[in-house]
């Protein structure tokens, strides 16, 4: 499948000219999300979670449900409510 210069849509898959991809939904204008999957997703193989230092994590604009690997503390962390919590 090729992407026209102005983006396009194919059977539930949308791609914009910036390379952002949406599966099963609609691309949201001005979003910083590169991949948006509406519905369930299955990964065959492995999935790498973002590796960030505490300083990089704290520079994010967090939303509930984010998961990162904190390389400063060597811990997986999730965003819930108003805080980052260690995931055990």
PyMOL Python script that loads the backbone (N, CA, C, O; Angstrom):
from pymol import cmd

cmd.read_pdbstr("""\
ATOM      1  N   UNK A   1       0.843  -1.165   0.000  1.00  0.00           N
ATOM      2  CA  UNK A   1       0.000   0.000   0.000  1.00  0.00           C
ATOM      3  C   UNK A   1       0.889   1.227   0.000  1.00  0.00           C
ATOM      4  O   UNK A   1       1.862   1.283   0.752  1.00  0.00           O
ATOM      5  N   UNK A   2       0.580   2.197  -0.815  1.00  0.00           N
ATOM      6  CA  UNK A   2       1.338   3.431  -0.825  1.00  0.00           C
ATOM      7  C   UNK A   2       0.474   4.555  -0.276  1.00  0.00           C
ATOM      8  O   UNK A   2      -0.754   4.467  -0.289  1.00  0.00           O
ATOM      9  N   UNK A   3       1.111   5.597   0.199  1.00  0.00           N
ATOM     10  CA  UNK A   3       0.412   6.729   0.779  1.00  0.00           C
ATOM     11  C   UNK A   3       0.504   7.919  -0.159  1.00  0.00           C
ATOM     12  O   UNK A   3       1.607   8.346  -0.498  1.00  0.00           O
ATOM     13  N   UNK A   4      -0.640   8.472  -0.591  1.00  0.00           N
ATOM     14  CA  UNK A   4      -0.568   9.680  -1.398  1.00  0.00           C
ATOM     15  C   UNK A   4      -0.004  10.833  -0.582  1.00  0.00           C
ATOM     16  O   UNK A   4      -0.053  10.805   0.648  1.00  0.00           O
ATOM     17  N   UNK A   5       0.524  11.833  -1.247  1.00  0.00           N
ATOM     18  CA  UNK A   5       1.133  12.978  -0.552  1.00  0.00           C
ATOM     19  C   UNK A   5       0.180  13.642   0.434  1.00  0.00           C
ATOM     20  O   UNK A   5       0.625  14.187   1.443  1.00  0.00           O
ATOM     21  N   UNK A   6      -1.097  13.607   0.167  1.00  0.00           N
ATOM     22  CA  UNK A   6      -2.059  14.264   1.054  1.00  0.00           C
ATOM     23  C   UNK A   6      -2.693  13.280   2.040  1.00  0.00           C
ATOM     24  O   UNK A   6      -3.712  13.608   2.648  1.00  0.00           O
ATOM     25  N   UNK A   7      -2.131  12.103   2.213  1.00  0.00           N
ATOM     26  CA  UNK A   7      -2.679  11.109   3.123  1.00  0.00           C
ATOM     27  C   UNK A   7      -3.806  10.353   2.458  1.00  0.00           C
ATOM     28  O   UNK A   7      -4.081  10.572   1.278  1.00  0.00           O
ATOM     29  N   UNK A   8      -4.468   9.462   3.190  1.00  0.00           N
ATOM     30  CA  UNK A   8      -5.562   8.707   2.616  1.00  0.00           C
ATOM     31  C   UNK A   8      -6.158   7.732   3.601  1.00  0.00           C
ATOM     32  O   UNK A   8      -5.697   7.617   4.736  1.00  0.00           O
ATOM     33  N   UNK A   9      -7.193   7.026   3.158  1.00  0.00           N
ATOM     34  CA  UNK A   9      -7.866   6.045   3.995  1.00  0.00           C
ATOM     35  C   UNK A   9      -8.094   4.778   3.192  1.00  0.00           C
ATOM     36  O   UNK A   9      -8.536   4.842   2.045  1.00  0.00           O
ATOM     37  N   UNK A  10      -7.797   3.624   3.783  1.00  0.00           N
ATOM     38  CA  UNK A  10      -8.021   2.324   3.170  1.00  0.00           C
ATOM     39  C   UNK A  10      -8.685   1.417   4.191  1.00  0.00           C
ATOM     40  O   UNK A  10      -8.072   1.099   5.210  1.00  0.00           O
ATOM     41  N   UNK A  11      -9.904   0.995   3.953  1.00  0.00           N
ATOM     42  CA  UNK A  11     -10.616  -0.008   4.764  1.00  0.00           C
ATOM     43  C   UNK A  11     -10.321   0.106   6.253  1.00  0.00           C
ATOM     44  O   UNK A  11      -9.847  -0.856   6.858  1.00  0.00           O
ATOM     45  N   UNK A  12     -10.589   1.255   6.854  1.00  0.00           N
ATOM     46  CA  UNK A  12     -10.395   1.450   8.288  1.00  0.00           C
ATOM     47  C   UNK A  12      -8.997   1.843   8.692  1.00  0.00           C
ATOM     48  O   UNK A  12      -8.712   1.946   9.885  1.00  0.00           O
ATOM     49  N   UNK A  13      -8.109   2.067   7.733  1.00  0.00           N
ATOM     50  CA  UNK A  13      -6.739   2.494   8.030  1.00  0.00           C
ATOM     51  C   UNK A  13      -6.554   3.892   7.450  1.00  0.00           C
ATOM     52  O   UNK A  13      -6.753   4.104   6.254  1.00  0.00           O
ATOM     53  N   UNK A  14      -6.175   4.838   8.294  1.00  0.00           N
ATOM     54  CA  UNK A  14      -5.946   6.214   7.847  1.00  0.00           C
ATOM     55  C   UNK A  14      -4.486   6.571   8.036  1.00  0.00           C
ATOM     56  O   UNK A  14      -3.879   6.237   9.054  1.00  0.00           O
ATOM     57  N   UNK A  15      -3.930   7.249   7.054  1.00  0.00           N
ATOM     58  CA  UNK A  15      -2.544   7.708   7.113  1.00  0.00           C
ATOM     59  C   UNK A  15      -2.537   9.159   6.669  1.00  0.00           C
ATOM     60  O   UNK A  15      -3.143   9.502   5.654  1.00  0.00           O
ATOM     61  N   UNK A  16      -1.853  10.019   7.426  1.00  0.00           N
ATOM     62  CA  UNK A  16      -1.757  11.399   6.960  1.00  0.00           C
ATOM     63  C   UNK A  16      -0.396  11.643   6.321  1.00  0.00           C
ATOM     64  O   UNK A  16       0.471  10.770   6.340  1.00  0.00           O
ATOM     65  N   UNK A  17      -0.215  12.813   5.767  1.00  0.00           N
ATOM     66  CA  UNK A  17       1.019  13.115   5.036  1.00  0.00           C
ATOM     67  C   UNK A  17       2.241  13.152   5.948  1.00  0.00           C
ATOM     68  O   UNK A  17       3.371  13.086   5.465  1.00  0.00           O
ATOM     69  N   UNK A  18       2.029  13.255   7.251  1.00  0.00           N
ATOM     70  CA  UNK A  18       3.136  13.223   8.209  1.00  0.00           C
ATOM     71  C   UNK A  18       3.498  11.817   8.653  1.00  0.00           C
ATOM     72  O   UNK A  18       4.413  11.635   9.457  1.00  0.00           O
ATOM     73  N   UNK A  19       2.779  10.808   8.131  1.00  0.00           N
ATOM     74  CA  UNK A  19       3.090   9.427   8.464  1.00  0.00           C
ATOM     75  C   UNK A  19       2.360   8.903   9.685  1.00  0.00           C
ATOM     76  O   UNK A  19       2.619   7.777  10.109  1.00  0.00           O
ATOM     77  N   UNK A  20       1.446   9.688  10.271  1.00  0.00           N
ATOM     78  CA  UNK A  20       0.671   9.206  11.416  1.00  0.00           C
ATOM     79  C   UNK A  20      -0.335   8.177  10.921  1.00  0.00           C
ATOM     80  O   UNK A  20      -0.923   8.346   9.854  1.00  0.00           O
ATOM     81  N   UNK A  21      -0.536   7.106  11.694  1.00  0.00           N
ATOM     82  CA  UNK A  21      -1.366   5.981  11.299  1.00  0.00           C
ATOM     83  C   UNK A  21      -2.473   5.752  12.317  1.00  0.00           C
ATOM     84  O   UNK A  21      -2.231   5.748  13.524  1.00  0.00           O
ATOM     85  N   UNK A  22      -3.695   5.560  11.814  1.00  0.00           N
ATOM     86  CA  UNK A  22      -4.831   5.255  12.670  1.00  0.00           C
ATOM     87  C   UNK A  22      -5.511   4.015  12.120  1.00  0.00           C
ATOM     88  O   UNK A  22      -5.797   3.936  10.925  1.00  0.00           O
ATOM     89  N   UNK A  23      -5.772   3.039  12.995  1.00  0.00           N
ATOM     90  CA  UNK A  23      -6.447   1.806  12.604  1.00  0.00           C
ATOM     91  C   UNK A  23      -7.771   1.742  13.365  1.00  0.00           C
ATOM     92  O   UNK A  23      -7.796   1.786  14.595  1.00  0.00           O
ATOM     93  N   UNK A  24      -8.873   1.637  12.613  1.00  0.00           N
ATOM     94  CA  UNK A  24     -10.185   1.466  13.220  1.00  0.00           C
ATOM     95  C   UNK A  24     -10.802   2.721  13.802  1.00  0.00           C
ATOM     96  O   UNK A  24     -11.776   2.629  14.550  1.00  0.00           O
ATOM     97  N   UNK A  25     -10.279   3.867  13.490  1.00  0.00           N
ATOM     98  CA  UNK A  25     -10.831   5.114  14.027  1.00  0.00           C
ATOM     99  C   UNK A  25     -10.567   6.256  13.077  1.00  0.00           C
ATOM    100  O   UNK A  25     -10.462   6.059  11.866  1.00  0.00           O
ATOM    101  N   UNK A  26     -10.460   7.444  13.622  1.00  0.00           N
ATOM    102  CA  UNK A  26     -10.227   8.638  12.831  1.00  0.00           C
ATOM    103  C   UNK A  26      -9.023   9.386  13.391  1.00  0.00           C
ATOM    104  O   UNK A  26      -8.923   9.588  14.602  1.00  0.00           O
ATOM    105  N   UNK A  27      -8.121   9.791  12.525  1.00  0.00           N
ATOM    106  CA  UNK A  27      -6.976  10.588  12.971  1.00  0.00           C
ATOM    107  C   UNK A  27      -7.458  11.881  13.604  1.00  0.00           C
ATOM    108  O   UNK A  27      -8.370  12.529  13.092  1.00  0.00           O
ATOM    109  N   UNK A  28      -6.850  12.252  14.708  1.00  0.00           N
ATOM    110  CA  UNK A  28      -7.203  13.485  15.410  1.00  0.00           C
ATOM    111  C   UNK A  28      -6.210  14.559  14.999  1.00  0.00           C
ATOM    112  O   UNK A  28      -4.999  14.382  15.127  1.00  0.00           O
ATOM    113  N   UNK A  29      -6.735  15.678  14.502  1.00  0.00           N
ATOM    114  CA  UNK A  29      -5.879  16.780  14.073  1.00  0.00           C
ATOM    115  C   UNK A  29      -5.052  17.294  15.246  1.00  0.00           C
ATOM    116  O   UNK A  29      -5.533  17.340  16.378  1.00  0.00           O
ATOM    117  N   UNK A  30      -3.826  17.674  14.978  1.00  0.00           N
ATOM    118  CA  UNK A  30      -2.907  18.275  15.952  1.00  0.00           C
ATOM    119  C   UNK A  30      -2.553  17.342  17.109  1.00  0.00           C
ATOM    120  O   UNK A  30      -2.132  17.813  18.165  1.00  0.00           O
ATOM    121  N   UNK A  31      -2.713  16.038  16.932  1.00  0.00           N
ATOM    122  CA  UNK A  31      -2.327  15.079  17.959  1.00  0.00           C
ATOM    123  C   UNK A  31      -0.837  14.784  17.829  1.00  0.00           C
ATOM    124  O   UNK A  31      -0.286  14.839  16.730  1.00  0.00           O
ATOM    125  N   UNK A  32      -0.182  14.471  18.946  1.00  0.00           N
ATOM    126  CA  UNK A  32       1.222  14.080  18.888  1.00  0.00           C
ATOM    127  C   UNK A  32       1.367  12.558  18.835  1.00  0.00           C
ATOM    128  O   UNK A  32       2.472  12.034  18.970  1.00  0.00           O
ATOM    129  N   UNK A  33       0.253  11.851  18.639  1.00  0.00           N
ATOM    130  CA  UNK A  33       0.244  10.399  18.557  1.00  0.00           C
ATOM    131  C   UNK A  33       0.564   9.951  17.139  1.00  0.00           C
ATOM    132  O   UNK A  33      -0.086  10.386  16.189  1.00  0.00           O
ATOM    133  N   UNK A  34       1.564   9.084  16.989  1.00  0.00           N
ATOM    134  CA  UNK A  34       1.930   8.568  15.673  1.00  0.00           C
ATOM    135  C   UNK A  34       1.137   7.334  15.282  1.00  0.00           C
ATOM    136  O   UNK A  34       0.930   7.086  14.094  1.00  0.00           O
ATOM    137  N   UNK A  35       0.686   6.552  16.266  1.00  0.00           N
ATOM    138  CA  UNK A  35      -0.105   5.350  16.006  1.00  0.00           C
ATOM    139  C   UNK A  35      -1.291   5.352  16.951  1.00  0.00           C
ATOM    140  O   UNK A  35      -1.123   5.454  18.166  1.00  0.00           O
ATOM    141  N   UNK A  36      -2.495   5.238  16.394  1.00  0.00           N
ATOM    142  CA  UNK A  36      -3.722   5.197  17.191  1.00  0.00           C
ATOM    143  C   UNK A  36      -4.511   3.974  16.753  1.00  0.00           C
ATOM    144  O   UNK A  36      -4.891   3.860  15.588  1.00  0.00           O
ATOM    145  N   UNK A  37      -4.756   3.065  17.680  1.00  0.00           N
ATOM    146  CA  UNK A  37      -5.538   1.868  17.388  1.00  0.00           C
ATOM    147  C   UNK A  37      -6.815   1.946  18.211  1.00  0.00           C
ATOM    148  O   UNK A  37      -6.767   1.991  19.440  1.00  0.00           O
ATOM    149  N   UNK A  38      -7.957   1.960  17.529  1.00  0.00           N
ATOM    150  CA  UNK A  38      -9.244   1.956  18.209  1.00  0.00           C
ATOM    151  C   UNK A  38      -9.697   0.509  18.297  1.00  0.00           C
ATOM    152  O   UNK A  38      -9.940  -0.133  17.275  1.00  0.00           O
ATOM    153  N   UNK A  39      -9.811  -0.007  19.514  1.00  0.00           N
ATOM    154  CA  UNK A  39     -10.166  -1.408  19.713  1.00  0.00           C
ATOM    155  C   UNK A  39      -9.003  -2.161  20.325  1.00  0.00           C
ATOM    156  O   UNK A  39      -8.055  -1.557  20.826  1.00  0.00           O
ATOM    157  N   UNK A  40      -9.077  -3.456  20.284  1.00  0.00           N
ATOM    158  CA  UNK A  40      -8.039  -4.304  20.870  1.00  0.00           C
ATOM    159  C   UNK A  40      -6.856  -4.419  19.921  1.00  0.00           C
ATOM    160  O   UNK A  40      -7.008  -4.321  18.704  1.00  0.00           O
ATOM    161  N   UNK A  41      -5.678  -4.627  20.495  1.00  0.00           N
ATOM    162  CA  UNK A  41      -4.472  -4.813  19.685  1.00  0.00           C
ATOM    163  C   UNK A  41      -3.757  -6.072  20.165  1.00  0.00           C
ATOM    164  O   UNK A  41      -3.772  -6.392  21.354  1.00  0.00           O
ATOM    165  N   UNK A  42      -3.148  -6.763  19.252  1.00  0.00           N
ATOM    166  CA  UNK A  42      -2.352  -7.940  19.587  1.00  0.00           C
ATOM    167  C   UNK A  42      -0.982  -7.760  18.974  1.00  0.00           C
ATOM    168  O   UNK A  42      -0.854  -7.393  17.806  1.00  0.00           O
ATOM    169  N   UNK A  43       0.043  -8.019  19.770  1.00  0.00           N
ATOM    170  CA  UNK A  43       1.418  -7.910  19.300  1.00  0.00           C
ATOM    171  C   UNK A  43       2.018  -9.303  19.303  1.00  0.00           C
ATOM    172  O   UNK A  43       2.041  -9.969  20.338  1.00  0.00           O
ATOM    173  N   UNK A  44       2.498  -9.742  18.166  1.00  0.00           N
ATOM    174  CA  UNK A  44       3.193 -11.017  18.089  1.00  0.00           C
ATOM    175  C   UNK A  44       4.680 -10.691  18.143  1.00  0.00           C
ATOM    176  O   UNK A  44       5.187  -9.941  17.309  1.00  0.00           O
ATOM    177  N   UNK A  45       5.367 -11.245  19.108  1.00  0.00           N
ATOM    178  CA  UNK A  45       6.758 -10.880  19.343  1.00  0.00           C
ATOM    179  C   UNK A  45       6.822 -10.080  20.637  1.00  0.00           C
ATOM    180  O   UNK A  45       6.211 -10.458  21.636  1.00  0.00           O
ATOM    181  N   UNK A  46       7.554  -8.988  20.618  1.00  0.00           N
ATOM    182  CA  UNK A  46       7.642  -8.181  21.832  1.00  0.00           C
ATOM    183  C   UNK A  46       7.232  -6.748  21.534  1.00  0.00           C
ATOM    184  O   UNK A  46       7.198  -6.319  20.381  1.00  0.00           O
ATOM    185  N   UNK A  47       6.924  -6.020  22.597  1.00  0.00           N
ATOM    186  CA  UNK A  47       6.583  -4.611  22.490  1.00  0.00           C
ATOM    187  C   UNK A  47       7.486  -3.850  23.450  1.00  0.00           C
ATOM    188  O   UNK A  47       7.578  -4.199  24.627  1.00  0.00           O
ATOM    189  N   UNK A  48       8.134  -2.841  22.968  1.00  0.00           N
ATOM    190  CA  UNK A  48       9.016  -2.048  23.813  1.00  0.00           C
ATOM    191  C   UNK A  48       8.268  -0.825  24.318  1.00  0.00           C
ATOM    192  O   UNK A  48       7.692  -0.066  23.539  1.00  0.00           O
ATOM    193  N   UNK A  49       8.286  -0.646  25.627  1.00  0.00           N
ATOM    194  CA  UNK A  49       7.689   0.506  26.284  1.00  0.00           C
ATOM    195  C   UNK A  49       8.734   1.616  26.334  1.00  0.00           C
ATOM    196  O   UNK A  49       9.929   1.335  26.423  1.00  0.00           O
ATOM    197  N   UNK A  50       8.306   2.850  26.280  1.00  0.00           N
ATOM    198  CA  UNK A  50       9.221   3.983  26.303  1.00  0.00           C
ATOM    199  C   UNK A  50      10.178   3.954  27.488  1.00  0.00           C
ATOM    200  O   UNK A  50       9.753   3.791  28.632  1.00  0.00           O
ATOM    201  N   UNK A  51      11.470   4.110  27.212  1.00  0.00           N
ATOM    202  CA  UNK A  51      12.501   4.186  28.241  1.00  0.00           C
ATOM    203  C   UNK A  51      12.828   5.652  28.482  1.00  0.00           C
ATOM    204  O   UNK A  51      13.374   6.319  27.602  1.00  0.00           O
ATOM    205  N   UNK A  52      12.501   6.158  29.662  1.00  0.00           N
ATOM    206  CA  UNK A  52      12.717   7.565  29.982  1.00  0.00           C
ATOM    207  C   UNK A  52      13.389   7.699  31.336  1.00  0.00           C
ATOM    208  O   UNK A  52      13.167   6.885  32.233  1.00  0.00           O
ATOM    209  N   UNK A  53      14.211   8.727  31.480  1.00  0.00           N
ATOM    210  CA  UNK A  53      14.744   9.063  32.804  1.00  0.00           C
ATOM    211  C   UNK A  53      13.640   9.766  33.584  1.00  0.00           C
ATOM    212  O   UNK A  53      12.612  10.133  33.015  1.00  0.00           O
ATOM    213  N   UNK A  54      13.850   9.951  34.875  1.00  0.00           N
ATOM    214  CA  UNK A  54      12.871  10.679  35.690  1.00  0.00           C
ATOM    215  C   UNK A  54      12.685  12.094  35.160  1.00  0.00           C
ATOM    216  O   UNK A  54      11.560  12.592  35.123  1.00  0.00           O
ATOM    217  N   UNK A  55      13.769  12.750  34.749  1.00  0.00           N
ATOM    218  CA  UNK A  55      13.685  14.115  34.213  1.00  0.00           C
ATOM    219  C   UNK A  55      12.848  14.127  32.931  1.00  0.00           C
ATOM    220  O   UNK A  55      11.991  14.994  32.762  1.00  0.00           O
ATOM    221  N   UNK A  56      13.091  13.172  32.026  1.00  0.00           N
ATOM    222  CA  UNK A  56      12.311  13.096  30.781  1.00  0.00           C
ATOM    223  C   UNK A  56      10.841  12.801  31.075  1.00  0.00           C
ATOM    224  O   UNK A  56       9.951  13.392  30.463  1.00  0.00           O
ATOM    225  N   UNK A  57      10.591  11.890  32.009  1.00  0.00           N
ATOM    226  CA  UNK A  57       9.217  11.559  32.403  1.00  0.00           C
ATOM    227  C   UNK A  57       8.488  12.782  32.921  1.00  0.00           C
ATOM    228  O   UNK A  57       7.342  13.037  32.551  1.00  0.00           O
ATOM    229  N   UNK A  58       9.161  13.543  33.783  1.00  0.00           N
ATOM    230  CA  UNK A  58       8.528  14.716  34.386  1.00  0.00           C
ATOM    231  C   UNK A  58       8.308  15.858  33.393  1.00  0.00           C
ATOM    232  O   UNK A  58       7.538  16.776  33.674  1.00  0.00           O
ATOM    233  N   UNK A  59       8.970  15.813  32.241  1.00  0.00           N
ATOM    234  CA  UNK A  59       8.771  16.830  31.206  1.00  0.00           C
ATOM    235  C   UNK A  59       7.575  16.507  30.312  1.00  0.00           C
ATOM    236  O   UNK A  59       7.169  17.339  29.500  1.00  0.00           O
ATOM    237  N   UNK A  60       7.006  15.300  30.455  1.00  0.00           N
ATOM    238  CA  UNK A  60       5.848  14.904  29.654  1.00  0.00           C
ATOM    239  C   UNK A  60       4.601  15.668  30.098  1.00  0.00           C
ATOM    240  O   UNK A  60       4.541  16.191  31.210  1.00  0.00           O
ATOM    241  N   UNK A  61       3.623  15.723  29.221  1.00  0.00           N
ATOM    242  CA  UNK A  61       2.275  16.120  29.614  1.00  0.00           C
ATOM    243  C   UNK A  61       1.527  14.801  29.782  1.00  0.00           C
ATOM    244  O   UNK A  61       0.994  14.257  28.816  1.00  0.00           O
ATOM    245  N   UNK A  62       1.488  14.285  31.023  1.00  0.00           N
ATOM    246  CA  UNK A  62       0.983  12.925  31.224  1.00  0.00           C
ATOM    247  C   UNK A  62      -0.533  12.835  31.169  1.00  0.00           C
ATOM    248  O   UNK A  62      -1.249  13.791  31.465  1.00  0.00           O
ATOM    249  N   UNK A  63      -1.000  11.648  30.778  1.00  0.00           N
ATOM    250  CA  UNK A  63      -2.420  11.324  30.849  1.00  0.00           C
ATOM    251  C   UNK A  63      -2.558   9.988  31.569  1.00  0.00           C
ATOM    252  O   UNK A  63      -1.665   9.142  31.516  1.00  0.00           O
ATOM    253  N   UNK A  64      -3.679   9.816  32.233  1.00  0.00           N
ATOM    254  CA  UNK A  64      -3.915   8.571  32.966  1.00  0.00           C
ATOM    255  C   UNK A  64      -3.789   7.379  32.027  1.00  0.00           C
ATOM    256  O   UNK A  64      -4.305   7.401  30.910  1.00  0.00           O
ATOM    257  N   UNK A  65      -3.101   6.340  32.486  1.00  0.00           N
ATOM    258  CA  UNK A  65      -2.939   5.120  31.708  1.00  0.00           C
ATOM    259  C   UNK A  65      -1.600   5.006  31.004  1.00  0.00           C
ATOM    260  O   UNK A  65      -1.292   3.952  30.446  1.00  0.00           O
ATOM    261  N   UNK A  66      -0.787   6.073  31.015  1.00  0.00           N
ATOM    262  CA  UNK A  66       0.541   5.983  30.396  1.00  0.00           C
ATOM    263  C   UNK A  66       1.391   4.975  31.156  1.00  0.00           C
ATOM    264  O   UNK A  66       1.281   4.857  32.376  1.00  0.00           O
ATOM    265  N   UNK A  67       2.233   4.254  30.438  1.00  0.00           N
ATOM    266  CA  UNK A  67       3.184   3.326  31.047  1.00  0.00           C
ATOM    267  C   UNK A  67       4.552   3.622  30.454  1.00  0.00           C
ATOM    268  O   UNK A  67       4.692   3.785  29.241  1.00  0.00           O
ATOM    269  N   UNK A  68       5.565   3.691  31.319  1.00  0.00           N
ATOM    270  CA  UNK A  68       6.947   3.899  30.882  1.00  0.00           C
ATOM    271  C   UNK A  68       7.866   2.971  31.665  1.00  0.00           C
ATOM    272  O   UNK A  68       7.476   2.385  32.674  1.00  0.00           O
ATOM    273  N   UNK A  69       9.099   2.853  31.172  1.00  0.00           N
ATOM    274  CA  UNK A  69      10.151   2.226  31.966  1.00  0.00           C
ATOM    275  C   UNK A  69      11.075   3.355  32.397  1.00  0.00           C
ATOM    276  O   UNK A  69      11.688   4.011  31.555  1.00  0.00           O
ATOM    277  N   UNK A  70      11.180   3.588  33.717  1.00  0.00           N
ATOM    278  CA  UNK A  70      12.009   4.650  34.258  1.00  0.00           C
ATOM    279  C   UNK A  70      13.438   4.135  34.399  1.00  0.00           C
ATOM    280  O   UNK A  70      13.716   3.297  35.257  1.00  0.00           O
ATOM    281  N   UNK A  71      14.350   4.637  33.553  1.00  0.00           N
ATOM    282  CA  UNK A  71      15.730   4.156  33.568  1.00  0.00           C
ATOM    283  C   UNK A  71      16.517   4.691  34.754  1.00  0.00           C
ATOM    284  O   UNK A  71      17.546   4.121  35.115  1.00  0.00           O
ATOM    285  N   UNK A  72      16.050   5.779  35.368  1.00  0.00           N
ATOM    286  CA  UNK A  72      16.715   6.301  36.570  1.00  0.00           C
ATOM    287  C   UNK A  72      16.499   5.348  37.743  1.00  0.00           C
ATOM    288  O   UNK A  72      17.430   5.044  38.489  1.00  0.00           O
ATOM    289  N   UNK A  73      15.249   4.879  37.896  1.00  0.00           N
ATOM    290  CA  UNK A  73      14.888   4.020  39.024  1.00  0.00           C
ATOM    291  C   UNK A  73      14.856   2.538  38.673  1.00  0.00           C
ATOM    292  O   UNK A  73      14.655   1.701  39.554  1.00  0.00           O
ATOM    293  N   UNK A  74      15.053   2.197  37.382  1.00  0.00           N
ATOM    294  CA  UNK A  74      14.968   0.813  36.902  1.00  0.00           C
ATOM    295  C   UNK A  74      13.637   0.165  37.284  1.00  0.00           C
ATOM    296  O   UNK A  74      13.599  -0.946  37.811  1.00  0.00           O
ATOM    297  N   UNK A  75      12.525   0.899  37.001  1.00  0.00           N
ATOM    298  CA  UNK A  75      11.194   0.399  37.337  1.00  0.00           C
ATOM    299  C   UNK A  75      10.201   0.763  36.240  1.00  0.00           C
ATOM    300  O   UNK A  75      10.308   1.809  35.600  1.00  0.00           O
ATOM    301  N   UNK A  76       9.224  -0.135  36.038  1.00  0.00           N
ATOM    302  CA  UNK A  76       8.082   0.213  35.212  1.00  0.00           C
ATOM    303  C   UNK A  76       7.190   1.117  36.047  1.00  0.00           C
ATOM    304  O   UNK A  76       6.985   0.875  37.236  1.00  0.00           O
ATOM    305  N   UNK A  77       6.658   2.165  35.415  1.00  0.00           N
ATOM    306  CA  UNK A  77       5.790   3.093  36.128  1.00  0.00           C
ATOM    307  C   UNK A  77       4.562   3.397  35.279  1.00  0.00           C
ATOM    308  O   UNK A  77       4.622   3.408  34.050  1.00  0.00           O
ATOM    309  N   UNK A  78       3.444   3.643  35.964  1.00  0.00           N
ATOM    310  CA  UNK A  78       2.201   3.987  35.296  1.00  0.00           C
ATOM    311  C   UNK A  78       1.643   5.272  35.863  1.00  0.00           C
ATOM    312  O   UNK A  78       1.896   5.630  37.013  1.00  0.00           O
ATOM    313  N   UNK A  79       0.881   5.956  35.035  1.00  0.00           N
ATOM    314  CA  UNK A  79       0.267   7.214  35.460  1.00  0.00           C
ATOM    315  C   UNK A  79      -1.168   6.937  35.885  1.00  0.00           C
ATOM    316  O   UNK A  79      -1.965   6.403  35.113  1.00  0.00           O
ATOM    317  N   UNK A  80      -1.481   7.300  37.103  1.00  0.00           N
ATOM    318  CA  UNK A  80      -2.825   7.132  37.617  1.00  0.00           C
ATOM    319  C   UNK A  80      -3.187   8.350  38.445  1.00  0.00           C
ATOM    320  O   UNK A  80      -2.405   8.783  39.292  1.00  0.00           O
ATOM    321  N   UNK A  81      -4.355   8.899  38.209  1.00  0.00           N
ATOM    322  CA  UNK A  81      -4.756  10.092  38.960  1.00  0.00           C
ATOM    323  C   UNK A  81      -3.809  11.237  38.694  1.00  0.00           C
ATOM    324  O   UNK A  81      -3.719  11.726  37.567  1.00  0.00           O
ATOM    325  N   UNK A  82      -3.104  11.669  39.718  1.00  0.00           N
ATOM    326  CA  UNK A  82      -2.193  12.807  39.590  1.00  0.00           C
ATOM    327  C   UNK A  82      -0.740  12.426  39.834  1.00  0.00           C
ATOM    328  O   UNK A  82       0.107  13.297  40.031  1.00  0.00           O
ATOM    329  N   UNK A  83      -0.445  11.111  39.821  1.00  0.00           N
ATOM    330  CA  UNK A  83       0.905  10.691  40.180  1.00  0.00           C
ATOM    331  C   UNK A  83       1.383   9.530  39.323  1.00  0.00           C
ATOM    332  O   UNK A  83       0.585   8.790  38.748  1.00  0.00           O
ATOM    333  N   UNK A  84       2.712   9.385  39.247  1.00  0.00           N
ATOM    334  CA  UNK A  84       3.326   8.202  38.672  1.00  0.00           C
ATOM    335  C   UNK A  84       3.483   7.190  39.790  1.00  0.00           C
ATOM    336  O   UNK A  84       3.923   7.545  40.883  1.00  0.00           O
ATOM    337  N   UNK A  85       3.128   5.922  39.537  1.00  0.00           N
ATOM    338  CA  UNK A  85       3.267   4.886  40.546  1.00  0.00           C
ATOM    339  C   UNK A  85       4.102   3.747  39.973  1.00  0.00           C
ATOM    340  O   UNK A  85       4.067   3.478  38.772  1.00  0.00           O
ATOM    341  N   UNK A  86       4.855   3.082  40.850  1.00  0.00           N
ATOM    342  CA  UNK A  86       5.632   1.918  40.437  1.00  0.00           C
ATOM    343  C   UNK A  86       4.686   0.766  40.169  1.00  0.00           C
ATOM    344  O   UNK A  86       3.752   0.529  40.936  1.00  0.00           O
ATOM    345  N   UNK A  87       4.925   0.048  39.078  1.00  0.00           N
ATOM    346  CA  UNK A  87       4.125  -1.126  38.743  1.00  0.00           C
ATOM    347  C   UNK A  87       4.891  -2.363  39.186  1.00  0.00           C
ATOM    348  O   UNK A  87       6.059  -2.534  38.837  1.00  0.00           O
ATOM    349  N   UNK A  88       4.249  -3.202  39.933  1.00  0.00           N
ATOM    350  CA  UNK A  88       4.925  -4.385  40.488  1.00  0.00           C
ATOM    351  C   UNK A  88       4.477  -5.624  39.806  1.00  0.00           C
ATOM    352  O   UNK A  88       4.939  -6.715  40.141  1.00  0.00           O
TER     353      UNK A  88
END
""", "prot")
cmd.dss("prot")
cmd.show_as("cartoon", "prot")
cmd.util.cbc("prot")
cmd.orient("prot")
